[in-house]
Amino acid sequence: MASKERNDFLDRLQYLAVRIVSMMMQCWPVNANLRAAKGLGDLLYRVDRKHRERALANLRRSFPELSDKQRELFARRGMQELFMFFVEMFFTTRLIRIDSWARYIVLENFQKPLQLMVQRDGGLIMLTGHYGNFEILGYLLATLGFPTSSVARPLDNPYLSDFVFGVREKQGQRIIAKKGATGDVVDVIEAGGAVGFVADQNAGSKGIFVDFFGRKASTYKSIGLLAMQYNVPVVIGYSRRLNDEFKFAVGAQDVIYPDDWKSQDDPLRYITQRYTKALEDIVRQDPGQYWWVHRRWKTRPRGEVAEAYD
């Protein structure tokens, strides 16, 4: 089906509105903007029944041991995260610099990824999920002099897309458009570079099903196949927001080395399940920072009926 033709005037109008909002936000400290963002998240939680119910349904299946009140708290915080992420995007280039990054970022268990980046013996795959401010990972590495290439889907509005990609690429990080990314990703890996993916998205009917919070989740095969083909490590990282301020704990939850999967009967499943388990472990450390509104479990294994809000 052909994509719907976009209205260039409306696209430009949306872009102008975002730039005006961005300019106005700079009049207040970043943490004041984040407090306002939390308020907008609370409003969204109250009025957006569809996404509220989806988030609560995902939390019920993922944390059946929690009370309804606890799950409601995490669902509400998850919606706050969406607006806080939006606000932080406009402040990242101003605040995260080579002379200032240590004021806002605490490194946790990050020695191995940095060593792998320094050694440059071969390529490297870096993964994260829709948790905290996941964009900070690639931006920090580029600021420290370790440019990465990240795979991302462009926004539908081309003007907004160019603006957002420009923010991400400010310090040297390269963004590879998701559609048709294979050739560029291979080039980066073969050149010994690092490629980043947000790895907790539904992969549809062609994905491999692995466990994520006790349910089968369709997961992309391409990451595991890429690691196997080029014999490169896989780093699973996170950027957790601290105290709901512009401050983050950045770390590596797990590193999967080629020797780890070579002895496995099914290396592809092993890699995919292990990095998915690492992402789950990250989320469990603070479930409120996960984007529970996205349809991670949308595609079900053959013969399994999808539940409401999948």
N, C-alpha and C positions, 0 to 999 in steps of 0.2 A: 504494500500500500504506500502510495506516495505521501511524503510528509506534508503537513499543512503549510501553505505559504504564509510566511510571517509578515506582519505589518511593520514596515520600517519606521514609520512615525511613532508607533507605540513602543517599539524597541528603543528608539532614541529617547523617548520620554521617560521610560523606565530607567535607562542609564543615567539621564540627567538627575532624576529623583534620588538615585543611589549616591551619586557624587555630592549632591547637596546635603544629604543626610550624613555622609562621611565627613564633609567639611564642618558641619555643625557639631558633630561629636567631638571634634578636636578642641572645642572650646571648654571641655570639661575633662578632668582626669579619667584615665581609662577605667579605674575601679568604680567611679561614679556611673559611668556608662554601663558597666557590667551589672550594677544594682538595678538600673533601669531595665536592662535586658531581662533580668530575672522576673521583674514585674510583668513584662510582656509575655514571658513564658507562662506565668501563672494565669494570665488572661486567656492565652491560647488553650491551656488545659481546661479551663471552664467552658469555653464556647465551642471548641472543636471536638465534638463527640466522637467522630469517626476515628481520629488519631488517638484520642484518649483511650477509647475502648481497645484499639489495637495494641497500644502500649501495655495496658493492664492485662490483656489476654496473653501477650508474650511473657510478661512477668509471672503470671499465674502458672504457666507451664514450666518456666525456668526456675522459679523459686516457690514450689508448692508448700514449703515449710514456713514461709513468712505469713504474717497476718495481712489482712486486707489493708490496714492502715499503713504498714510498711511498704507494701507494693504501690499504694497510691502515692506515697512520698517519692519513691524512685521514679514513677511515671511522670510526676510533676517536675522533678528535677531534670529528667530527660528532655522535657520540652523547654525548660529554661536553657539547657545546654545549646539548643539550636540557635537561640538568639545571642547567647554569650559568644558562641563560635563566630557568628556574623560580626559582632562588635570587634572581637580580637583581630579579625582579618585586617581591619583598617588601622590598627595600632602596631601590628607586628613589624612593619618596615621601619617605623620610627623608634621603637623601643629595643628590638633585638638587633644589636650591632656588635662588632668585634670587641668594642670597649665597654659594652654594657650588658651583654647577654647573661653574665653570672649573677646579676641582680634579680633576674626573673626566672632562671632555670637552675634546678638542682639535678645533677647527674646521679643516677642510681644504676649500679651494675652495667655500666656502659663501656667498660674497658675493652671487652672483646670486640664489639663492633668497631670501635676506634682503631684497635690494632689491625683488624681486617682491612679497614680503609687505608691505613698507613702502609701496610705491607704491599698491597696492590699486586698480589701474586696471581690473581685472576678476578673474575667477576664476582658480584655479590648481589643477592636478592634480599630486600628489606620489606617486611610486612607490618601492617598495623590494621586496626579496625576503626569503626565509627565510635570512637571513645575519646573523651576529653577533647583537647585540641590536637588532632592527629596531624594537622598541617605543620605544626611547630617542628616535628621531627626532621623533615627534609630541609626546612628553612634554617634550622640550627646547624645542621651539617654543612650546608653551603656557606653559612656565616663563618664557620670554623675552618673553611678552606677545603671541604670535602664535598664538592658538588655531586648531586645525585640527579637521576632522571626518574620522574614519577609519572605513572600512567593515570590519567584522569579523563573523565568525560567532559567535553566542553559544555557550557551552558547553552540553552536554546537561544537566548538573546546574544547575538554575536558581539555586541558592544560591551555588555557586562562580562562576557566570557573573556574577551581580550583584557579587560581591566583586572579581573580576578587572576588570570594567568600571569599578568604583569606583576601583581603583588607577589605571587609565589616565586617568580623568577628573578626577583629584585637582587638577590645575593648570588645568583649563578645557578640555582636549581633549574633544571630543564623539565618542562611539562610535555609529555607525549600524549597526544590525543588517543583515547581508548580505541576508537574505531580504526582498524588497520595498523595497530601499534606493533604487530609482530616483528616486522623488519627492523624498525628503530630499536626495539628492545634487544633483539639479537645483536645488532651492531654495538650497542653499549656493553653487553656482556662479553662479546668477543674482544672488545678493546680493554677489558679489565675494569669496567666501570660498575657502579651500583645502580640498581633499578628498584624503585619502590612501588608497592601496590597496597591499596586498601582491600584486604582479603576476606572481608566478611559479607560479601554481597551474594545474593541468590544467583546461581549459575544456570537455572532453567533445567530443561529435560536432559541436556547433554552433560551436566555436571556429575561429579562423583559424590555419593551420599556418605557423609561422615557424621559422627555425633557432635552436637553442639547444645549444651545444656540439656542433655538427655533425650534430644529429638534428632532425627535424621535431617540434615541440612544439605541441600545441593550446593556443591563447592566447585570452583573452577579447577580443572585439571592442569591448566597451562602452567601454573606456578611450579607444581611438582615436576612436570615434564621438562620444564626449562632447567630446573636445578639438576635433574638427572642427566640431561643431554650435555650440559656444560660443566658438570661436576663442581658446582659452586655452593657455598654455604647459604643458609637461609636464616636471617635474623628476624625475630619477632619483637617489635618494640612498642612503646607506648609513650604518651605525653599526658600525664594526669594533672588536672587543674588542682591547685592547692588553695584551700580556704575561699573558694569562689572568687579569687582575685586573679590578676594577670601575673601568675606565677605558676610554674609547672615542674613536676618531677618527670624527668625524661630518663627512660631506662630500657633495658633489654630483658624480656621475660624468658627467652630461650634462644639458643643458637643451634641449628640443625646442620651438622657437618656431613659431607659425603660418606664418611666411614660409618655413620649412624644408620644409613639406609641400605648400604650395599649388601648387608647380610640378611636383609628382610625378604620374606617370600613375595611380598607385594610392596615394592618400594614406593610406588605412587600413592597408594592408600596410606602407607606409613607416614610419609611426609605431610600429606594433606590432613590426616587426623592429628598429627602431632602439632602442627602450627595452629590448627583450629582449637585444640585443647589449650594451647598457650594463650590464644585470644580469649577463651573463656576464663582462664585463670586471671587475666588482666581485668576483665569486667567484674569478676567476683570481688576484687579488692575495693571497688566502689561502684556498685551497680547503677547508682544515680547518674553517672557520667556517660552511660551508654545510650545510643540513639534507639530506644525501644520502639519507636514509631515506624522504622523501616521494615520491610517485609522479608526478613531473613529466611523464614521457613515457608515461603509462598509455594514453591514447587515440592510436591510430595512424591515419595517412591511409588512405583506402579502398584496399583491395587489399594493404596491408602487414600482415603477421602480427606480432602482439605477441610480444616475446621474454620469456623467463622473468624474473620480478621487475620487469617494467614496471608 
